[in-house]
Amino acid sequence: MGATVAVSRRVGAFNSRGEIIYALFESTYESNVHPHTAHESIVAFGNFAEVLRWVVIACGVTCGGMLRSRGGDFTPHGYFGLWMKAFDDARELLDQPLHIRARLNQAFEPGREIERTAVVCRGLRACGMSEQADAYERGEDVDLRLYRDTDLLRAILSTGSGGEAKLPAWRSGIDPLLGDFDARLNPTARSGASPIPGMAACWVDGENYVAFVDGLGQFYGWRYAIMESLVNAIVYDAHLINGDGYRVLNALGTALDRALEQARERSAESGDLEIEVSAQCDELPAWKRSRYDSVAERLGRRFTLREARSAGLVLDACSIRPAARFIRPRSTLFA
């Protein structure tokens, strides 16, 4: 399986009516596409809070190795640190004409593109550009300008956080036309100490663990999946409030590794872990419902991991979450 290889990153910024707006550019190539020629494009656009969301999500992607460096895997905190250095060297992003291409009749995923088109047209109309919205709906391209249409761009470009089907940032066509360094474009410095939640883990099977994290609940899966969930749940608010995202990322990785190591050392005790199955399964897809029925019929609503192993139903029991949850036991396993 291929991965995206990130080579370098730059930050452009400008003042829009008293607010600093950032454009994040990254040079990447795909590891399984030859020759390996890096291409620079915009990956995020918005104020600091908006583009920080993209950075944190990308840090999560590094956990599974799908985003890496030329030399190998990134650590989430290492990748985050590279972006913070780029912010410290933010350059003025120059005004430029933009060309938003309509792809309603060319989309690989037509349903998704219909949703994106609706978002763009709604944004255009909200900015008093009804004629352009009508044209875009007909499949015609729209011409904009960076400085003039900043609010519109923020409304229609995605930060990667899900929700509405907004346009990927690269479809804005914003180029890295960067001017001089200006310290006034740097993000506001924050100084604080975000708390690192306590966590304990239990080995389930193979490379799968369940981690119980204070104040956040439970996370199940391989180490990389648990770490990615922790990154997305904790780091954004930590850095936005206290400016210590790098420290928090590093500490989370260390705490998780310690918890998983202790879980491996006590794997013989893991059979005592209990699993509780909900009485409701209406929201499960069809393939999960069959597993739900099998688990509930053979093991009941509450059972131990040892019993699930004996019945050969560990995978089934774990795959029907959120209709099943682990019960954190009061035992020396989690002391």
Phi, psi and chi 1 to 4 in degrees:
 res  aa     phi    psi   chi1   chi2   chi3   chi4
   1 MET       -  135.9 -177.7 -179.6  -64.9      -
   2 GLY   -79.5  167.7      -      -      -      -
   3 ALA  -138.2  157.7      -      -      -      -
   4 THR   -84.8  126.3  -61.4      -      -      -
   5 VAL  -103.3  116.8  179.4      -      -      -
   6 ALA   -93.3  123.6      -      -      -      -
   7 VAL   -98.0  -44.8  177.5      -      -      -
   8 SER  -158.2  168.3   60.8      -      -      -
   9 ARG  -149.3  146.5   55.1 -143.0   51.5   81.2
  10 ARG  -139.0  154.8  -62.9 -166.0  -70.7  173.8
  11 VAL  -124.0  126.8  172.8      -      -      -
  12 GLY  -109.5  152.4      -      -      -      -
  13 ALA  -153.6  157.7      -      -      -      -
  14 PHE  -155.4  159.7   61.5   95.7      -      -
  15 ASN   -92.0  120.4 -169.6  -45.3      -      -
  16 SER  -116.5   99.5  177.8      -      -      -
  17 ARG    53.1   45.7  -63.7 -170.9  -62.3  -81.8
  18 GLY    89.4   -2.5      -      -      -      -
  19 GLU  -117.8  134.9 -176.2  174.4   25.2      -
  20 ILE   -81.3  125.1  -55.5  -59.6      -      -
  21 ILE  -110.4  136.0  -58.6  -60.3      -      -
  22 TYR  -114.1  146.5  -64.3   92.7      -      -
  23 ALA  -125.0  122.3      -      -      -      -
  24 LEU  -100.2  128.2  -84.2   52.4      -      -
  25 PHE  -118.8  137.4  -60.0   93.6      -      -
  26 GLU  -136.0  139.2 -169.7  163.1   43.8      -
  27 SER   -97.1  123.7  -66.2      -      -      -
  28 THR  -140.9  164.5   63.8      -      -      -
  29 TYR  -147.4  162.9   63.0   83.4      -      -
  30 GLU   -92.9  132.1  -62.1  -55.3  -51.4      -
  31 SER   -64.6  -26.4   64.0      -      -      -
  32 ASN   -99.5   13.1   57.2   -7.3      -      -
  33 VAL  -114.4  124.3  176.6      -      -      -
  34 HIS  -117.2  147.2  -64.0  -90.1      -      -
  35 PRO   -71.8  161.0   28.8  -35.9      -      -
  36 HIS   -79.8   86.4  -71.8  165.4      -      -
  37 THR  -110.2  114.5  -57.1      -      -      -
  38 ALA   -71.6  141.2      -      -      -      -
  39 HIS  -126.2  130.4  172.9   72.0      -      -
  40 GLU   -93.5  131.2 -174.6  177.2   41.3      -
  41 SER  -149.1  163.4   63.4      -      -      -
  42 ILE   -74.9  138.5 -176.7  170.5      -      -
  43 VAL  -117.3  -19.7  -66.7      -      -      -
  44 ALA  -157.1  150.8      -      -      -      -
  45 PHE  -148.0  133.6 -179.0   82.9      -      -
  46 GLY   150.9 -170.4      -      -      -      -
  47 ASN   -73.1  178.3   63.0   21.7      -      -
  48 PHE   -61.2  -41.4 -177.4   70.9      -      -
  49 ALA   -61.6  -36.5      -      -      -      -
  50 GLU   -72.6  -44.8  -69.1  163.2  -14.8      -
  51 VAL   -76.7  -26.3  -61.6      -      -      -
  52 LEU   -60.5  -35.0  177.7   64.6      -      -
  53 ARG   -57.9  -43.9  178.1   70.3   67.9 -174.7
  54 TRP   -64.4  -42.5 -177.9   91.0      -      -
  55 VAL   -60.1  -44.8  171.8      -      -      -
  56 VAL   -65.2  -42.7  170.6      -      -      -
  57 ILE   -61.2  -42.1  -68.4  171.3      -      -
  58 ALA   -63.5  -36.5      -      -      -      -
  59 CYS   -60.0  -39.4  -72.7      -      -      -
  60 GLY   -62.9  -38.1      -      -      -      -
  61 VAL   -64.2  -30.4  175.0      -      -      -
  62 THR   -64.5  -22.4   68.3      -      -      -
  63 CYS   -61.6  -35.3  -62.3      -      -      -
  64 GLY   -95.7    3.7      -      -      -      -
  65 GLY    82.1    6.6      -      -      -      -
  66 MET   -78.3  -16.2  -64.2  -55.3  -66.7      -
  67 LEU  -126.7  119.1  177.9   62.4      -      -
  68 ARG  -142.8  174.6   53.8 -176.7  -58.9 -178.9
  69 SER   -99.2  173.1   71.6      -      -      -
  70 ARG   -61.6  -31.6  -84.0 -179.1  169.8  157.0
  71 GLY   -86.6   -4.6      -      -      -      -
  72 GLY   138.6 -156.5      -      -      -      -
  73 ASP   -71.6  144.3  -68.7  -20.7      -      -
  74 PHE   -81.0  151.0  -77.0  116.7      -      -
  75 THR   -89.8  149.3   60.4      -      -      -
  76 PRO   -56.1  -42.2  -25.9   34.9      -      -
  77 HIS   -71.9  -31.8   65.4  -84.7      -      -
  78 GLY   -65.8  -42.6      -      -      -      -
  79 TYR   -66.3  -41.3 -176.5   73.5      -      -
  80 PHE   -60.1  -42.7 -174.1   87.8      -      -
  81 GLY   -62.2  -36.0      -      -      -      -
  82 LEU   -63.8  -39.7  -69.3  173.4      -      -
  83 TRP   -69.5  -36.7  -87.8  113.3      -      -
  84 MET   -65.1  -35.3  -66.1  -55.2  105.4      -
  85 LYS   -65.3  -37.8  -71.6 -179.1 -179.9  178.2
  86 ALA   -65.5  -37.4      -      -      -      -
  87 PHE   -63.6  -37.8  -85.2  109.4      -      -
  88 ASP   -65.2  -19.9  -71.6  -17.8      -      -
  89 ASP  -112.6   30.5 -169.6   38.8      -      -
  90 ALA   -59.5  134.9      -      -      -      -
  91 ARG  -111.8  154.7  -56.0  -61.3  173.9  111.4
  92 GLU   -62.6  128.8 -179.2 -173.7   10.7      -
  93 LEU   -93.2  119.7  179.1   63.1      -      -
  94 LEU   -78.6  150.2  -55.3 -179.7      -      -
  95 ASP   -62.2  150.3 -165.9   17.8      -      -
  96 GLN  -162.3  151.8   54.8 -168.1  -81.4      -
  97 PRO   -74.7  147.6   27.3  -33.6      -      -
  98 LEU  -126.7  151.0  -55.8  175.3      -      -
  99 HIS  -130.6  106.2 -170.4   68.4      -      -
 100 ILE   -92.4  110.9  -51.6  -64.0      -      -
 101 ARG   -80.8  135.3  -66.8 -177.0   57.9 -168.1
 102 ALA   -84.6  133.2      -      -      -      -
 103 ARG  -128.4   23.2  -62.4 -168.3  173.6 -171.0
 104 LEU   -59.6  -34.6 -167.0   56.4      -      -
 105 ASN   -98.5    6.3  -60.0  -38.6      -      -
 106 GLN  -126.5    4.2  -48.3  164.5   19.1      -
 107 ALA   -74.1  142.3      -      -      -      -
 108 PHE   -70.5  -35.9  177.0   70.9      -      -
 109 GLU  -115.7   87.0  -62.9  178.4  -61.8      -
 110 PRO   -59.4  -36.6   16.1  -28.4      -      -
 111 GLY   -62.6  -42.6      -      -      -      -
 112 ARG   -65.8  -39.7 -172.0   69.3  167.1  170.7
 113 GLU   -69.4  -30.9 -166.8   61.2   27.3      -
 114 ILE   -62.2  -41.7  -71.2  172.7      -      -
 115 GLU   -65.9  -42.1  -64.7  176.1    1.7      -
 116 ARG   -64.5  -41.1  -74.0  171.9  170.9  166.7
 117 THR   -60.6  -40.6  -61.5      -      -      -
 118 ALA   -63.0  -40.0      -      -      -      -
 119 VAL   -64.0  -45.5  169.4      -      -      -
 120 VAL   -62.9  -45.3  172.9      -      -      -
 121 CYS   -67.0  -37.1  -68.5      -      -      -
 122 ARG   -63.5  -41.7 -171.8  158.8   55.9 -112.4
 123 GLY   -65.2  -41.6      -      -      -      -
 124 LEU   -61.7  -45.1  -74.1  165.8      -      -
 125 ARG   -67.1  -35.6  -67.9 -169.6  173.7  100.0
 126 ALA   -65.2  -25.0      -      -      -      -
 127 CYS   -96.6   14.2  -67.4      -      -      -
 128 GLY    75.0   25.1      -      -      -      -
 129 MET  -114.8   57.1  -55.7  170.0   70.6      -
 130 SER   -64.6  -38.1  -63.5      -      -      -
 131 GLU   -63.4  -41.9  -69.4 -174.9    8.2      -
 132 GLN   -66.0  -36.0  -69.1   89.9  -30.4      -
 133 ALA   -63.1  -44.5      -      -      -      -
 134 ASP   -61.1  -40.9  -66.6  -19.1      -      -
 135 ALA   -65.7  -41.2      -      -      -      -
 136 TYR   -64.4  -38.4 -164.1   80.4      -      -
 137 GLU   -63.8  -29.0  -75.3 -179.5  -32.6      -
 138 ARG   -81.8   -2.3  -66.7 -166.9  -59.8  -93.5
 139 GLY    94.6   15.5      -      -      -      -
 140 GLU   -96.7  147.8  -59.7  174.6   17.0      -
 141 ASP   -73.4  161.9  -60.4  -14.3      -      -
 142 VAL  -125.2  135.4  173.3      -      -      -
 143 ASP  -101.7  132.7  -68.7  -39.4      -      -
 144 LEU  -132.6  176.7  -54.9  174.4      -      -
 145 ARG  -130.2  142.8  -77.4 -156.1   70.1   87.2
 146 LEU   -58.2  -57.1  176.7   60.5      -      -
 147 TYR   -68.2  -42.4  -74.0    6.5      -      -
 148 ARG   -67.7  -36.2 -177.6 -167.8   66.3 -161.1
 149 ASP  -111.2   30.5  -61.2  -49.0      -      -
 150 THR   -58.2  -46.8  -62.7      -      -      -
 151 ASP   -61.2  -40.8  -69.4  -17.1      -      -
 152 LEU   -62.4  -45.2  171.1   61.6      -      -
 153 LEU   -61.7  -40.8  -68.8  165.6      -      -
 154 ARG   -63.9  -31.2  -69.9  172.2   64.0 -174.1
 155 ALA   -76.9  -28.6      -      -      -      -
 156 ILE  -107.9  -10.5   67.1  175.5      -      -
 157 LEU   -97.4  138.7  -62.9 -179.0      -      -
 158 SER   -79.6  147.6  171.2      -      -      -
 159 THR  -105.1    8.3   57.2      -      -      -
 160 GLY    82.7    9.0      -      -      -      -
 161 SER   -96.4   12.6   57.7      -      -      -
 162 GLY    83.9 -157.6      -      -      -      -
 163 GLY    77.6 -132.9      -      -      -      -
 164 GLU   -62.8  149.9  -77.9 -170.9  -52.1      -
 165 ALA   -81.5   75.5      -      -      -      -
 166 LYS   -82.2  168.5  -63.4 -176.4  177.1 -177.5
 167 LEU   -71.4  138.9  -68.3 -178.3      -      -
 168 PRO   -59.2  145.6  -17.7   28.4      -      -
 169 ALA   -56.8  -34.2      -      -      -      -
 170 TRP   -64.4  -22.1   62.5  -94.1      -      -
 171 ARG   -75.5   -6.2  -75.8 -176.6   57.0  178.0
 172 SER   -73.1  -24.0   68.3      -      -      -
 173 GLY    74.1   13.9      -      -      -      -
 174 ILE   -68.2  123.0  -61.1  173.9      -      -
 175 ASP   -97.1  153.4  -71.9  -35.4      -      -
 176 PRO   -78.0   66.1   28.6  -34.8      -      -
 177 LEU   -85.8   88.2  -56.2  180.0      -      -
 178 LEU  -104.0  137.4  -56.0 -178.2      -      -
 179 GLY  -100.4 -137.1      -      -      -      -
 180 ASP   -84.1  159.4  -63.3  -30.0      -      -
 181 PHE   -68.3  139.5  168.7   77.0      -      -
 182 ASP  -143.3  111.9 -173.1  -19.1      -      -
 183 ALA   -59.8  -22.6      -      -      -      -
 184 ARG   -69.2  -12.9  -66.9  172.1  -62.0 -179.9
 185 LEU   -88.6   -7.6  -61.0  174.5      -      -
 186 ASN   -68.7  146.5  -69.8  -10.7      -      -
 187 PRO   -60.3  152.3  -20.6   32.2      -      -
 188 THR   -62.1  128.3  -58.3      -      -      -
 189 ALA   -72.1  136.0      -      -      -      -
 190 ARG  -125.8  145.6  -64.9  171.4  173.9   83.3
 191 SER  -133.4  112.5  179.2      -      -      -
 192 GLY  -163.5  179.3      -      -      -      -
 193 ALA  -130.9  103.7      -      -      -      -
 194 SER   -75.9  140.8  -58.2      -      -      -
 195 PRO   -71.2  145.5   26.9  -35.0      -      -
 196 ILE  -102.5  117.9  -54.1  -59.0      -      -
 197 PRO   -66.7  145.9   25.7  -34.5      -      -
 198 GLY   -70.7  150.5      -      -      -      -
 199 MET  -148.7  151.6   65.4 -178.7   77.0      -
 200 ALA  -139.5  154.4      -      -      -      -
 201 ALA  -134.9  161.2      -      -      -      -
 202 CYS  -136.3  135.9  179.1      -      -      -
 203 TRP   -74.3  133.9  173.3   72.1      -      -
 204 VAL  -103.1  -62.2  177.1      -      -      -
 205 ASP  -168.7  155.7   70.3  -24.7      -      -
 206 GLY    52.2 -122.6      -      -      -      -
 207 GLU  -101.1   12.9  -64.3  -65.0  -35.7      -
 208 ASN   -94.3  135.3  -68.9  -52.2      -      -
 209 TYR  -132.0  162.0  -62.5   83.2      -      -
 210 VAL  -117.8  128.5   56.3      -      -      -
 211 ALA  -109.7  128.3      -      -      -      -
 212 PHE  -100.0  119.5  -64.1   92.1      -      -
 213 VAL  -116.7  124.9 -176.4      -      -      -
 214 ASP   -56.1  127.1  -66.5  -15.7      -      -
 215 GLY    82.0   -8.7      -      -      -      -
 216 LEU  -122.2  -16.0  -67.0  173.9      -      -
 217 GLY    99.6 -143.8      -      -      -      -
 218 GLN  -122.8  148.2   55.5 -172.5 -110.2      -
 219 PHE  -131.4  133.1  -59.2   91.0      -      -
 220 TYR  -121.2  144.1  165.9   78.7      -      -
 221 GLY   139.3 -165.5      -      -      -      -
 222 TRP   -70.3  165.5  -73.9   32.9      -      -
 223 ARG   -54.4  -44.8 -168.6  -93.4 -176.1 -162.6
 224 TYR   -64.8  -36.5   80.9   85.2      -      -
 225 ALA   -69.3  -39.8      -      -      -      -
 226 ILE   -65.7  -43.9  -64.9  173.7      -      -
 227 MET   -63.6  -40.8 -175.9   62.1 -172.6      -
 228 GLU   -61.2  -40.8 -177.9  172.8    0.5      -
 229 SER   -63.9  -40.2  -63.5      -      -      -
 230 LEU   -65.6  -41.5  -67.9  173.8      -      -
 231 VAL   -57.5  -49.4  169.0      -      -      -
 232 ASN   -70.3  -24.7  -70.4  -36.2      -      -
 233 ALA   -86.2  -24.9      -      -      -      -
 234 ILE  -119.5  -42.6  -63.5  172.2      -      -
 235 VAL   -70.6  -37.4  177.4      -      -      -
 236 TYR   -58.0  -55.0  177.2   78.5      -      -
 237 ASP   -63.2  -37.9  -72.7  -20.4      -      -
 238 ALA   -59.4  -46.1      -      -      -      -
 239 HIS   -76.8  -36.1 -166.0   76.4      -      -
 240 LEU   -65.0  -35.0 -162.7   61.6      -      -
 241 ILE   -88.6  -46.0  -63.8  170.1      -      -
 242 ASN  -113.7   -8.8  -66.5  -47.4      -      -
 243 GLY    69.6   21.6      -      -      -      -
 244 ASP  -119.2   38.5   61.6  -15.0      -      -
 245 GLY   -59.0  -38.9      -      -      -      -
 246 TYR   -60.8  -48.1 -179.2   90.5      -      -
 247 ARG   -62.9  -42.0 -178.6 -169.5   68.6   84.6
 248 VAL   -64.9  -43.7  169.3      -      -      -
 249 LEU   -60.1  -45.1  -81.5  163.9      -      -
 250 ASN   -63.1  -43.7 -163.3   11.4      -      -
 251 ALA   -67.9  -37.7      -      -      -      -
 252 LEU   -62.5  -43.3  -75.1  174.5      -      -
 253 GLY   -61.9  -42.1      -      -      -      -
 254 THR   -65.6  -44.6  -60.5      -      -      -
 255 ALA   -64.8  -40.0      -      -      -      -
 256 LEU   -67.2  -43.5  178.3   59.3      -      -
 257 ASP   -60.8  -39.0  -72.9  -20.0      -      -
 258 ARG   -65.5  -42.8 -175.8 -176.1  -56.5  114.9
 259 ALA   -64.9  -41.4      -      -      -      -
 260 LEU   -69.4  -36.7  -61.7 -171.9      -      -
 261 GLU   -62.4  -43.5 -178.7 -179.8   -2.3      -
 262 GLN   -64.7  -35.8  -68.0  173.8  -13.4      -
 263 ALA   -64.8  -40.0      -      -      -      -
 264 ARG   -66.3  -39.2  -72.2 -169.6  -67.3  -90.5
 265 GLU   -64.1  -29.3  -68.1  172.8   -9.1      -
 266 ARG  -110.7   27.7  -61.6 -176.2  174.0 -173.9
 267 SER   -60.7  -28.2   58.7      -      -      -
 268 ALA   -64.5  -23.9      -      -      -      -
 269 GLU   -90.0   -6.3  -55.4  172.0   50.7      -
 270 SER   -66.6  -19.3   63.5      -      -      -
 271 GLY   -62.0  -19.6      -      -      -      -
 272 ASP   -75.0  -14.0  -65.0  -26.9      -      -
 273 LEU   -61.0  133.5 -177.8   69.3      -      -
 274 GLU  -102.4  150.8  -70.2 -173.2  -62.6      -
 275 ILE  -125.0  131.3  -58.9  173.1      -      -
 276 GLU  -114.0  131.1 -176.2  177.5   63.8      -
 277 VAL  -103.8  130.3  176.1      -      -      -
 278 SER   -68.0  152.5  169.1      -      -      -
 279 ALA   -76.9  -12.4      -      -      -      -
 280 GLN  -109.8  135.5  -59.4  -66.7  -32.9      -
 281 CYS  -137.2   19.1   66.8      -      -      -
 282 ASP   -61.0  -31.3  -63.7  -19.4      -      -
 283 GLU   -86.9   -2.0  -63.4 -177.3    1.2      -
 284 LEU   -78.7  143.6  -66.3  179.6      -      -
 285 PRO   -66.9  165.2   22.1  -31.5      -      -
 286 ALA   -57.8  -40.9      -      -      -      -
 287 TRP   -67.3  -27.0   69.8  -88.8      -      -
 288 LYS   -80.4  -30.1  -77.4 -168.4  175.5 -174.4
 289 ARG   -63.9  -37.3  -70.6 -171.0 -174.8 -177.5
 290 SER   -64.6  -38.6   61.6      -      -      -
 291 ARG   -68.8  -38.7  -67.2 -173.9  174.9 -174.5
 292 TYR   -58.4  -47.3  173.1   92.9      -      -
 293 ASP   -61.5  -41.0  -67.4  -22.0      -      -
 294 SER   -64.8  -44.6  177.6      -      -      -
 295 VAL   -65.1  -48.4  169.3      -      -      -
 296 ALA   -63.3  -37.6      -      -      -      -
 297 GLU   -70.3  -41.1  179.1 -179.2  -13.3      -
 298 ARG   -91.0  -27.7  -65.9 -177.4   58.6 -174.6
 299 LEU  -118.5  -13.3  -64.6  172.4      -      -
 300 GLY    85.8 -162.9      -      -      -      -
 301 ARG   -90.5  -19.7  -60.6  -66.9 -177.9 -163.5
 302 ARG  -145.3  130.9 -175.3  159.8  176.8  162.8
 303 PHE  -157.5  167.3   47.5   88.0      -      -
 304 THR   -92.4  160.5   65.1      -      -      -
 305 LEU   -62.3  -32.4 -174.7   57.3      -      -
 306 ARG   -61.5  -42.2 -177.0  178.9  -65.4  105.9
 307 GLU   -67.3  -37.8  -68.0  169.1  -31.9      -
 308 ALA   -65.5  -37.9      -      -      -      -
 309 ARG   -65.1  -43.3  -72.2  169.9  178.9  162.3
 310 SER   -62.0  -35.0  -63.3      -      -      -
 311 ALA   -86.5   -4.0      -      -      -      -
 312 GLY    68.4   30.8      -      -      -      -
 313 LEU  -119.5   21.2  -69.2  174.1      -      -
 314 VAL   -62.0  -48.4  173.2      -      -      -
 315 LEU   -61.3  -43.7  176.4   60.4      -      -
 316 ASP   -62.5  -44.1  -72.1   10.7      -      -
 317 ALA   -65.1  -38.2      -      -      -      -
 318 CYS   -78.0  -25.6  -66.4      -      -      -
 319 SER   -82.5  -10.0   67.5      -      -      -
 320 ILE   -95.7    9.5   61.2  175.2      -      -
 321 ARG   -60.0  143.6  -66.1  173.6  -54.7  110.9
 322 PRO   -87.8    8.7   32.9  -36.4      -      -
 323 ALA   -75.5   -6.3      -      -      -      -
 324 ALA  -132.2  143.5      -      -      -      -
 325 ARG  -139.8  151.9   67.8 -174.6 -175.4   95.5
 326 PHE   -82.8  143.6  -63.3   96.0      -      -
 327 ILE  -104.0  118.7  -54.3  -61.6      -      -
 328 ARG   -70.5  115.2 -179.8  170.7  179.4  168.9
 329 PRO   -78.5  154.4   28.2  -33.5      -      -
 330 ARG   -94.2   83.9  -63.5  177.1  179.8  176.6
 331 SER  -145.1  173.4   69.6      -      -      -
 332 THR   -63.8  -18.1   56.8      -      -      -
 333 LEU   -60.8  -28.6 -177.4   61.0      -      -
 334 PHE  -118.6   22.3  -67.0   94.3      -      -
 335 ALA   -68.7      -      -      -      -      -
